[in-house]
Amino acid sequence: MYDVIIVGAGPAGASAALFTAKAGKKTLILDDDKSITKRAWIENHYGVKEITGPDLVNTGKEQAQKFGTEIVKAKVTNVKEAEAGFTVETDQGTYEGTHVILATGLVTDLAKEIGVATKAGTEPRVATIVDVDAQGKTSIKGIWAAGAIAGVSLHTIITAGDGAKVAINVISEINGERYVDHDILKK
């Protein structure tokens, strides 16, 4: 049983996984390797002079794995409520988790199929997004959304930040108190 299952390993998903795994939460990313970021050339990401989208995605996955995130290449086909959370069905098997974070970029098909409320998008060329509150909660308790699917700007730095924000909120809910992750420079 995973504490958090994240659908998507782009900037929002990998960033969320980095935070949840670093906080000691058993984390799984399920990714179909179709991130729109893999087509990007990036020169406006704070702390990075320039990077290809594929390199950014790979670095994000490596950072998440450093803290124990498991990554499975799989297409998620369904998410069902279960006794202790959710059953996530994929073309590679079934996984159980307490919380699910949808970080599927521009793709809202899965969200619609599982009954998560959607609404019209506000970004150029984004027709539909998941309807979330300020914390990233969707209309189904325990299912969250982060990044472009949640309506934030498509810039990688913004989607990554949104993934981190949602992860902090998931961790806080699991812990029952506000979670803060600040590393301090070692002397």
Secondary structure by P-SEA (a helix, b strand, c coil): cccbbbccccaaaaaaaaaaaaaccbbbbbccccccccccccccccccccccaaaaaaaaaaaaaaabbbbbbcccccccccccbbbbbcccbbbbbcbbbbcccccaaaaaaacccccccccccccccccccccccccccccccccccccccccaaaaaaaaaaaaaaaaaaaaccbbbbbbcccc
